[in-house]
Amino acid sequence: QIQFHLRPHTQLPLGSAMALVSSSRPTVQRRSHMQLRSVVLLVAAGLLLRGVLRYRDVAGDQGSDASFVFYKTSNLIQTVTVSFPGAMPGQHVMDKALAQLDKYGIGKENSIFGQSCCPDEINSDAGHLPKLMATYYGHSFPLGGLGGAPFAGKTGFGAFSHHVPDNGHVVIVFGPHIGFSMDGEAGTFLRTGQAALSTACGALVAAYNQCMSGQGWGSEPRDAQQAWLRNKLRHFCPVAATSKHPMVEMVTKAYEVIEEEMLSII
């Protein structure tokens, strides 16, 4: 889903996605000198589809067998669309979002853009929403940490919101991400230059494995962000384990707790 927030109880249809817009939160309103008109949240759990349009990722020992490529691609797309109905490419999401924002007079000239996405480098790959939005606005204020949680907190958001153009707007993309292999395995991703799959989101996969290990995992000052994810998700991990695609369930739950955290900050 995509969601925006401009004034309370306003909903904007956005094709297969949805836009919600809400007014500035009290934390922002107390800073009357900021002349901040609205905070817009674009909620997008990133779907990282490695090789859908990249033939070299699936050819390998199969040579140039087009039927093999078609089979693998179809399997991947089917898994994604079942797991995340209405999923769209990043460019389509951005085009729809910007068209709706334009109706409210929210453009790149009077707005500042930030994102609370996982620092995983693949989130900055070409075609992914955070990269597209940052390129469009010409800048990006990083608010997120592992899993996409807004670890910059109230202090970070306060600093960010003080940079907004006078009487302007704040636009934020936030949410966790999930990778899919060519075989449709959720939570894995084939990175450029690697022969084997790795995890995506690695922090969420690690949190799931840690919680399911039966070991006691307490707080760790040198790993505070992972401890936060683990604590927020530990009661849900056994539920996710019963699913055909545990990592789909994990990223969906992670979105819920991250959304709650984001809304409590702004």
N, C-alpha and C positions, 0 to 999 in steps of 0.2 A: 504494500500500500504506500501511497504518498499522502502526506497530510500537511496542510498549512495551518497556522493560527493567526486572524486579523481583528476579529471582534467576536465576543462570546456568542455561541449558538449559531454561528454562520457556517453553512456547509456549501461547498462548491463541487458539482459533479465534474469528474475528470476522466471521462472514458471508463476504462476498466479499473482506474485508480480512484482515489477520493482525496479531496482537499479540505482541511479544516483550518480555520484561521482564528486566532484568539488575540485579545489585546495584550499589551505589556503587563507583565506580572508586577505585584507590589514592590519587589526588589528594585525593578527598573523605575517604577513610578515615583519612588522616593527621591530619585535623582532628577528633580524638576529642571535643573539647568541643562540637562542633556538634550531636551527637545526631541526625544525618541518617540516616533509615532507608532511603530508596530514591530513585533518580533514574529518572523515567519519561520516555521519549522517545516522543512521538507524531510519527511520520514521515509527512508528507503533502505531496507535491508538489502545489501548488495549481493547480486548473484553473479558469481565469477565462473563463466563458462569457457573453459580452456579448450580451444581447438574447434569450436563450432564452425568457424569460417576459416580455419587454418589447416589446410590439407596436410602440411608437413608433420603435424602432431599425431596423425593417425596412420600415415602411410607406412613408415617403418619397413618391416619385413613383408608387408602386404603388397609392396610395389604400388602400382597405379590402379588397383582394383577399385573402381568408382563405387561398385555395389557395397564393398566393405565400408567405405567412407560414409555412404548414405545410411547404412545400417547403424553404424556407431552414432552418427549425428542424430538420427531419429530416436534412438534409445535415450540419449542424453536429453533431448528436448522434451520427450514424453515425461521423463522423471521430473524435470524442472517444472513443467506446467501442472503436473499433478500435485507436486509439493507446494508450489506457489502459484495458484491460479491468477491469471492476469499479469504475470511477469512480463516486463517489456525491456527492450534494450535501453541502455542509459540515455542515448540521444533522444529517444522517443519520450522518456520520462522528463528530460529537461525541456524539450520543446513544449510539452503540455503544461508543465509547471510555469514556464515563463509567460506563456499565453494567458494563463489565469492571473498571474501576478500583475501583468500589464494592465488588466482591467481595473486594478486598484491603484494604479499609478506607481507601482513598485518596480523600479528599473535599476540598472547597474550604476547610473549616475547618482542616485539618491539612497543607495543601500551599501551595506558592508556585509561581506560573506564570511561565514565561518563553518567549520565542520567538526563533528565529533564522531570520527570514524577510527577504526583500528589502525595503528601505524604500519601494519603489514604493507610492504612495498607494492603489492599487486593492486591495492586500492588506488594507486596513482597511475595504473596502466591506462593507456589510451582507450577511450570508449566507456570507461567506468564513470558513474555519475559524479563522485567527488572531484575527479580530474576535470571533467567537462565543465562543472560549475565554477571551479577555481579558474579555469582558462577564460570562461565567459566574463567573470567579474574582475579578472586580472590580479586577484590576490586571494588569500585564504588564511583565516586565523584558526590555528589548531586548538581545539578544545578537548579532544578525546585521547584516550589511552587504549590499553588492551581491550579487545572486544567492542570498541566503540563507545565505552562508558565515558561520560563527561568528567574526567578526573581533574580538569582545570578548576572545577568547582565554582562557587559564588565569586571568589576573588578573580579567577580567570575570566568569567563571564562579565564581571563588572569592568575589568580593564578593556575587554573587547567592545562592550557596548559604549564605552566612552569614546571610541574611535569612529562612531557612526556619523555620517554627514548631518548637519543641523536639520532638525525636523524630518529626519530620514528613517530608514528601516534597517532591521537586522534580519538576514537570511541565513538559516543554519540547516545543513544536511547532517543527519545523525542516524545511527543505527549500526547493528552488527553486520558482518558479511559472512557468506558461506560459499565455498568452492564446490564444483562438481567435476568429476573426472569424465573422460569421454564415454566411459561405461555407465555413467549415471550414479556413481558412488558419491553420496553427499558428504561434505566435510573434507574432501581431498582436491588437490589441484596440481597440475603439471606445470611447473615454473620453467621459464626460459633458461636453457642451458643445463637442465637436469634431466636425467633419464628415468628417475623414479618419482612417483607421486609424493607430495608432502601435504600436511594438514592445512586447512583453511576453514574457519579461523583456528589457528593453532592454539590460542589461549582458551577458547571455548572447548576444543577437543581435550586439551590438557585438564581443564576444570572437570570435565565429565569423567575422564579416566582417574583423576585424583579422588573424586568423590566416590567412585565405584570401587576403588581399591581396598576399601575397608580400613585404611590407615588413618590415623588422626592427623589432620592438617590444621594447624593453628595459624595465627597471624605471623607474618614474616616481614620485618621492617624493610628488608632488601627486595621484597617481592610483594609489595602492598597491593598493587593493582590486581595481580592474580588472586591474592587472598580475598579481595572484595568480590571478584567474580565467583569464586568458589563458595563463599559464604551465601551469596544471593541465590545460587543455583543448586546448592547441595541437596535440598529437600526434593527438588524436581528431577534430579538425575535418575533415580529408580523408575520414575514414570516414563522418562524418555527411553530407558533401556527396553521397555516393552514394545516400542515402535519398530516398524520395518526400517525406518530411517531415523535413528536416534538423534543425529546431528541436525536434522530439520526441526525436530521438536526442541532441541536445545537452543538453536538460534532464534526460534519463535519466542521462547520463554525469555531469552536474553533481551530481545527487543522490548518486551513488556517491562522488565525491571529497569532497562536503560531509559525508556520513555518516562517512567515514573521519576527517575532521578533527574532527567533533563527538565521536566516540568516543575519539579520542586526547586530547581536552581533559578530558572528565569522568572 
